[in-house]
Each structure stands twice: as structure tokens, then as C-alpha cells.
């Protein structure tokens, strides 16, 4: 067996000695679903990132309660070190929405650790205020953290909001980056690790700053709608719509799918290892990556009035004509082989000898 080479790849040599820490907080109002989903990422995987398996990667150390074996004061030390400037540079990831502690009375909505000076819990919003100014980048992971999500629904008692709502939508990190939003309920696993990889390479000087849209989502991940990437979109064009959930493979708009107006790459990327994803497996898109989720899309199973009108137009106008003409062309032309593919004494392919 050949010996493993210990030679340093030139790109890796440029990042040697650089360590990027990730302070990953799951103590917002949420379910830890984004962290759990992230463990199934494959492109890249978390293991690829933390083992520097990708050329040019700096060393990345992730501090998160979901994967940590430390506990208590030992686990919290990374938070104190980050606040003291000992983990520079670090990326702060917030999972779960930020409650308004001005409304919590004598208690608190969400907290992590205890302040030794007061003996009182340190709220999630206070940690955000303490660490965000010192972070090279702040990432809001999952729809709860990005835009408030389900905990921020109308009539909620916590005054919950997204990270950018709390810090300000024009806020910039010490590295000049705005809040980076990775929405999803939960966030698609590879979207999480790919953005983390991008930020690590950027902080190491190996990649430009990520380009974000107006909702602070990475443009390369959220640049098109579900409909534009859906394998059912052709049925919509032909005015052909599903009438029941499950095995009906036609467009799901009439069953409440919000895909025409939702920015999400799950239909293209799948959920895990390129497989799955809501419309790919027969489920409607519920708009979980959108700032207006969930209030602007309820009731979830009811089709949007405008989407309903558009689908009715396609169904009763050009859709059936397109479907009929395509079916005729497939039957009479494209489902048939050329005439010369048959046995016989004569060559009928059109071949002509050139010498």
C-alpha cells in the first residue's frame, strides 16, 4: 500500500495557522431542527469542513450544544472567550427567533448560561447584543432566526422576531458583512454547510463576500422560485393540476402549493443527498423560506387566490391546447425511430461515399 502524503497543499499552506471558530446558539425560540438537519449534509458535510478535507479550508472549530460533549461551565467557556476577543475571528450562528425580553416581566423568555456577576441567566437577546459586535459574521439559521417564523405569528405573547429585526436590517459585522439569513423550516442541510464553508473561506481571504438578496438570503441559493426549479412546472404550463395528495404527479398549485411565489432551491437540490424535498415527494410548498411565513400563507392547504386564478387561466385557455399539441407531436414524431433503422438489402440512411 502506498504511503499517505503529508505534503501541504499550496492553498492549504496559505490558511495554515488560521482558525475560524463558530459560536452556534440554539437558545432562541425554536426546536433545534436546523442543527439536527445539518448533520445530514453531504455537499459539503460538516465533517468535510471541520477536518479541512476541502483544499484551502482554514481550521474550523464548531461550538454547539447539539454536538458538544462538554457541559456546564466547560461548555460555556467558548462564549466567554468569544466575548473577551480570544476567538477572533468567529462566526456567530443563531438558531431560533429572538424574543422581546422587554415583555417578559420578572422572568425571561429564553436564556443560556448564568452571569457570574449577578447569578442570573443571560438571555439569548443579551448574548446576541454582547457577541454580534465582536463577530466577523452573524448567521441567522432557519426561518425562526431569519424572520421570526412560527414563534412570531400574530397574537404571540413573546414579541418574537428575527435576528435582523433585533440588530437592524442595515447592521454590519466587524468584517463588514450584513446578517446572513439561511431560511427554511428547517434550513436545507447543504444550504447551511455550504454557506458556512463560503464564510470560512471568505474570512481566510480565499473567497469574496457572499452576495445576498434584499431579504439577506444568499443569492446563489435563493435566486429562483420553487416553480422555476420544480419538476412539476411543465404540468402547470399545460394547465394540468393534481386533485389529490400522494401519487398524483401533476402540479400541486390547486392543492395549496405556494411554489410560484416562494424563493427556495429544495426542488433542485433535494433534501438529503439530492433526494426528497416537499414537492419532489408530493407535498405542497408551504413558503417556509419566506419573510411572511407563516401568517401570509395561511391556511396552508388553501390555494392562493392569485395562483388559483392563474391556474384557471392556464387550464381553460392555452394549457389544454399546449398539452394536446405536445401529445400529438410525441405520438406522431418523437416517439418513433427514423425510417432507415430496419433490415433490408439497400442502405437508406442517406450515407454517400466521399472517395
C-alpha positions in Angstrom: 0.0 0.0 0.0 1.3 3.4 -0.9 2.2 5.7 2.0 -0.1 8.7 2.6 1.5 12.0 1.6 2.0 14.6 4.3 2.9 17.3 1.9 0.9 20.6 2.5 -1.2 21.6 -0.5 -0.2 25.2 -1.5 -3.7 26.6 -1.0 -3.8 25.0 2.4 -0.5 26.5 3.3 -2.0 30.0 2.9 -4.6 29.2 5.5 -2.2 27.4 7.9 -2.4 28.9 11.4 -5.9 30.4 10.8 -8.6 29.1 13.0 -12.2 30.2 12.5 -14.5 29.5 15.4 -18.2 29.0 15.2 -20.3 30.0 18.2 -23.6 28.2 17.4 -26.5 29.2 19.7 -29.7 27.1 19.7 -31.4 29.0 22.5 -33.7 31.2 20.5 -37.4 30.3 20.3 -37.1 27.2 18.1 -36.7 23.4 18.0 -33.0 22.8 17.2 -34.3 21.3 13.9 -31.8 23.2 11.8 -28.9 21.7 13.7 -30.3 18.2 13.5 -31.0 18.6 9.8 -27.4 20.0 9.3 -25.9 16.7 10.5 -27.2 15.0 7.3 -25.5 17.5 4.9 -23.3 15.9 2.3 -22.3 18.7 -0.1 -20.3 19.7 1.9 -20.7 17.7 5.1 -19.8 19.1 8.5 -17.0 16.5 8.7 -15.6 17.9 5.4 -15.4 21.4 7.0 -14.0 20.6 10.4 -11.4 18.1 9.1 -10.2 20.6 6.5 -10.9 18.0 3.8 -11.5 20.8 1.3 -8.4 22.4 -0.2 -7.9 26.0 1.1 -10.0 25.5 4.1 -8.9 27.1 7.4 -9.3 25.2 10.6 -12.9 25.4 11.8 -13.9 24.7 15.4 -17.7 24.5 16.0 -19.1 25.1 19.5 -22.7 23.9 19.6 -24.8 22.3 22.3 -26.2 19.8 19.8 -22.8 18.1 19.1 -20.8 19.0 22.2 -19.6 16.5 24.8 -18.7 19.3 27.2 -21.3 20.6 29.5 -21.9 23.3 32.1 -19.1 25.8 32.7 -16.7 23.9 30.5 -19.1 24.3 27.5 -19.8 27.9 28.2 -16.2 28.9 28.3 -16.2 29.4 24.5 -18.9 32.0 24.9 -16.8 33.9 27.5 -13.7 33.6 25.3 -15.6 35.0 22.3 -16.9 37.9 24.3 -13.3 38.6 25.6 -11.9 38.6 22.0 -10.0 35.3 22.4 -11.7 33.5 19.5 -11.0 36.1 16.8 -12.3 35.6 14.1 -15.6 33.8 14.9 -18.9 33.3 13.2 -22.0 33.7 15.4 -24.9 31.4 14.4 -28.3 32.0 15.9 -31.0 29.3 15.7 -34.5 30.2 16.9 -36.3 33.5 17.0 -35.3 36.4 19.3 -37.9 37.1 22.0 -38.6 40.6 23.2 -37.4 40.5 26.8 -39.0 43.8 27.5 -42.2 41.9 27.6 -41.1 39.0 29.9 -41.8 40.7 33.2 -39.8 39.4 36.1 -38.8 36.2 34.2 -37.3 35.7 30.8 -38.3 34.0 27.5 -35.0 32.4 26.5 -31.6 32.2 28.1 -28.3 30.3 28.2 -25.7 30.2 31.0 -25.5 32.3 34.2 -23.9 35.6 34.6 -21.3 35.2 37.5 -21.7 38.9 38.4 -25.4 38.7 39.0 -26.2 35.0 39.4 -29.0 35.4 36.8 -29.5 33.7 33.5 -28.1 35.5 30.4 -30.9 35.9 27.9 -30.4 34.9 24.3 -31.1 38.5 23.2 -28.3 39.7 25.6 -25.9 37.2 24.2 -26.7 38.5 20.8 -26.0 42.0 21.9 -22.8 41.0 23.5 -21.3 38.8 20.8 -22.6 40.3 17.5 -20.4 43.4 17.6 -17.3 41.2 18.0 -18.3 38.6 15.4 -16.8 38.5 11.9 -20.1 37.3 10.6 -23.6 36.7 12.1 -25.7 34.0 10.6 -29.4 33.6 11.2 -30.2 29.9 10.6 -33.7 28.7 10.0 -36.9 30.7 9.4 -37.4 31.4 13.1 -34.0 33.1 13.3 -34.2 34.8 10.0 -37.7 36.3 10.1 -39.3 35.2 13.3 -41.1 32.1 11.9 -43.9 30.3 13.8 -43.0 31.8 17.3 -43.5 35.3 15.7 -47.0 34.6 14.5 -49.8 37.1 15.1 -51.0 37.0 18.7 -47.8 35.5 20.1 -47.0 36.8 23.7 -43.2 36.9 23.3 -42.9 39.7 20.7 -40.6 37.3 18.8 -38.6 38.5 15.8 -35.7 37.6 13.5 -32.0 38.4 14.2 -32.0 41.2 11.6 -35.2 42.7 13.2 -33.3 42.8 16.5 -29.9 44.0 15.2 -31.3 46.2 12.4 -31.5 45.3 8.7 -28.6 47.7 7.9 -26.4 46.2 10.6 -22.9 45.2 9.6 -20.4 42.9 11.4 -16.8 43.9 12.2 -15.8 42.3 8.8 -18.4 44.5 7.1 -21.0 41.7 6.5 -24.7 42.1 7.0 -26.7 39.4 8.8 -26.6 36.3 6.6 -30.1 34.7 6.5 -30.5 31.0 5.7 -34.2 30.4 6.0 -36.1 27.1 6.0 -38.2 25.1 8.5 -35.7 23.6 8.9 -33.0 25.0 6.7 -31.9 22.6 3.9 -28.8 20.9 5.3 -26.4 21.6 2.4 -27.5 25.2 2.3 -26.3 25.5 5.9 -22.9 23.9 5.4 -22.3 25.5 2.0 -22.8 29.0 3.4 -20.7 28.1 6.4 -17.9 26.9 4.0 -18.3 30.2 2.0 -17.9 32.3 5.1 -14.9 30.3 6.4 -13.2 30.8 3.0 -14.1 34.5 2.9 -12.7 35.1 6.4 -9.5 33.3 5.3 -9.2 35.6 2.3 -9.9 32.8 -0.1 -13.4 33.9 -1.4 -15.3 37.1 -1.9 -18.1 38.2 0.5 -21.3 36.3 -0.1 -23.8 38.1 -2.3 -27.2 38.5 -0.6 -30.7 39.5 -1.8 -33.0 42.1 -0.3 -34.1 39.6 2.3 -30.4 38.9 3.2 -30.6 35.3 1.7 -27.6 34.0 -0.3 -28.5 34.8 -3.9 -26.9 31.7 -5.4 -29.2 29.6 -3.2 -32.4 31.6 -3.2 -32.3 33.2 -6.6 -35.3 31.5 -8.2 -38.7 30.3 -7.2 -39.9 26.8 -6.4 -41.9 26.8 -9.6 -38.8 27.7 -11.6 -37.0 24.7 -10.3 -39.9 22.2 -9.8 -40.1 19.0 -11.9 -43.9 19.6 -11.9 -43.8 23.0 -13.6 -44.4 21.7 -17.0 -47.8 20.4 -15.9 -48.7 23.9 -14.7 -47.8 25.3 -18.1 -50.2 22.8 -19.7 -53.0 23.5 -17.2 -52.8 20.1 -15.7 -53.2 20.0 -11.9 -53.2 17.4 -9.2 -56.5 16.7 -7.5 -55.2 14.7 -4.5 -52.0 14.3 -2.5 -49.7 11.3 -2.8 -49.3 9.6 -6.2 -50.7 12.4 -8.4 -47.6 13.7 -10.1 -49.1 16.8 -11.6 -48.7 20.5 -10.4 -49.9 21.0 -6.8 -51.0 24.6 -7.0 -54.7 23.7 -6.8 -54.0 21.8 -3.6 -52.4 24.9 -1.9 -48.7 24.8 -3.2 -47.2 28.3 -2.9 -44.3 27.4 -5.2 -44.9 30.2 -7.8 -44.1 32.9 -5.3 -41.6 31.2 -3.0 -37.8 31.6 -3.2 -36.3 28.2 -2.4 -33.9 25.7 -4.0 -35.2 22.5 -2.4 -36.9 21.2 -5.6 -33.5 21.4 -7.4 -31.2 20.4 -4.5 -33.4 17.8 -2.9 -33.3 17.3 0.8 -30.6 14.8 1.6 -28.0 13.5 -0.9 -30.1 15.0 -3.7 -33.3 13.1 -2.7 -36.6 14.3 -1.4 -37.9 17.8 -0.8 -41.5 18.9 -0.4 -42.9 19.0 -4.0 -40.5 16.3 -5.1 -42.3 13.8 -2.8 -45.8 15.0 -3.3 -46.1 17.7 -0.6 -47.1 21.3 -1.2 -44.7 24.2 -0.7 -45.8 26.0 2.4 -43.5 29.0 1.9 -41.3 28.3 4.9 -38.3 30.2 3.4 -40.2 33.5 3.1 -40.2 36.5 5.4 -44.1 36.5 5.6 -44.2 32.9 6.8 -46.5 31.6 8.3 -49.1 34.4 8.5 -49.3 35.5 4.9 -49.7 31.9 3.6 -52.4 30.5 5.9 -54.5 28.4 5.7 -51.7 26.3 4.3 -53.8 23.9 2.4 -55.8 26.6 0.6 -54.5 27.7 -2.8 -53.6 31.4 -3.1 -56.4 33.3 -4.9 -54.0 34.7 -7.5 -52.4 31.3 -8.0 -55.9 29.9 -8.4 -56.8 32.5 -11.0 -53.6 31.9 -12.9 -54.1 28.1 -12.8 -57.7 28.5 -14.0 -56.5 30.7 -16.9 -53.9 28.0 -17.9 -56.5 25.3 -17.5 -59.2 26.9 -19.6 -57.1 28.9 -22.1 -53.8 27.8 -23.7 -52.9 25.0 -21.4 -55.1 22.2 -22.9 -54.1 23.3 -26.4 -50.4 23.1 -25.5 -50.9 19.7 -23.9 -52.8 18.3 -26.9 -50.3 19.6 -29.4 -47.4 18.2 -27.5 -49.1 14.8 -27.0 -49.7 14.7 -30.8 -46.1 15.5 -31.7 -44.8 12.9 -29.2 -47.1 10.2 -30.7 -46.6 11.0 -34.3 -43.0 12.2 -34.4 -40.8 12.0 -31.3 -41.9 8.5 -30.1 -40.9 6.9 -33.4 -37.5 5.9 -34.8 -36.3 7.2 -38.2 -37.5 5.1 -41.1 -34.0 3.8 -42.1 -33.5 1.8 -38.9 -34.7 -1.6 -40.3 -33.1 -4.6 -42.1 -33.0 -4.8 -45.9 -30.8 -5.0 -48.9 -30.5 -1.2 -49.5 -28.7 1.5 -47.5 -31.4 4.1 -46.8 -29.6 6.3 -44.2 -28.6 8.9 -46.8 -24.9 7.9 -46.5 -22.9 8.9 -49.6 -19.4 7.7 -50.2 -16.9 10.6 -50.4 -13.9 9.0 -52.1 
